[in-house]
Amino acid sequence: MKQQELTKEEKATINGGGDSFSSGTGLTIGTDSLLALNHTWSSGDKRSSHTLEVGKGINIDLGGNADRAEGN
């Protein structure tokens, strides 16, 4: 069976109405969460974005006190 090239209209329908496609993945380490993995995807007018965060909302107290005073 011979394969046939899609028409421009068929490609636009499959790709969400446009000719553009993009995808990206990012890795973030910061103060809001220990580790975040972000993935975005778009094709035509369709878009998707997902974030996976590890360690969100963790507060670390090292027990230090800078205002310590010695008593008499």
C-alpha positions as CSV (number, residue, x, y, z in Angstrom):
1,M,0.0,0.0,0.0
2,K,1.4,3.4,-1.0
3,Q,1.5,6.1,1.6
4,Q,-0.1,9.5,0.6
5,E,1.0,12.9,1.9
6,L,-1.6,14.7,4.0
7,T,-3.2,17.9,2.7
8,K,-2.6,21.2,4.4
9,E,-6.1,21.2,5.8
10,E,-5.7,17.6,7.2
11,K,-2.4,18.7,8.8
12,A,-4.0,21.7,10.4
13,T,-6.9,19.5,11.8
14,I,-4.5,17.0,13.3
15,N,-2.1,19.7,14.7
16,G,-4.9,21.6,16.4
17,G,-5.5,24.2,13.7
18,G,-1.9,25.4,13.1
19,D,1.4,24.5,11.6
20,S,3.5,25.1,14.8
21,F,4.7,22.6,17.3
22,S,6.8,23.1,20.4
23,S,7.8,21.2,23.5
24,G,10.1,21.9,26.5
25,T,11.2,20.4,29.7
26,G,12.8,22.2,32.7
27,L,14.3,21.2,36.0
28,T,14.3,23.7,38.9
29,I,15.9,23.6,42.3
30,G,14.8,26.4,44.6
31,T,13.3,27.6,47.9
32,D,9.6,26.9,47.1
33,S,10.3,23.2,46.5
34,L,13.3,21.0,46.7
35,L,12.9,19.9,43.1
36,A,10.5,20.8,40.3
37,L,10.2,19.1,36.9
38,N,8.2,21.2,34.3
39,H,7.0,20.0,30.9
40,T,5.1,22.2,28.4
41,W,3.8,21.1,25.0
42,S,1.9,23.0,22.3
43,S,0.6,22.2,18.8
44,G,-1.4,24.7,17.0
45,D,-4.1,26.0,19.4
46,K,-3.7,23.0,21.8
47,R,-1.5,23.4,24.9
48,S,-0.5,21.3,27.8
49,S,1.6,22.1,30.9
50,H,2.6,19.7,33.8
51,T,4.6,20.3,36.9
52,L,5.9,17.6,39.3
53,E,7.2,19.1,42.6
54,V,9.1,17.2,45.3
55,G,9.5,18.6,48.8
56,K,7.0,21.5,48.5
57,G,6.1,23.2,51.8
58,I,9.0,21.9,53.8
59,N,10.5,24.3,56.3
60,I,13.9,23.6,57.9
61,D,14.7,25.1,61.3
62,L,18.4,24.7,62.1
63,G,17.8,25.8,65.7
64,G,20.0,28.8,65.6
65,N,19.3,31.9,67.7
66,A,21.2,35.0,66.7
67,D,19.8,37.1,69.6
68,R,21.1,34.9,72.4
69,A,22.3,36.9,75.5
70,E,24.4,35.7,78.3
71,G,22.9,36.2,81.8
72,N,24.8,37.6,85.0
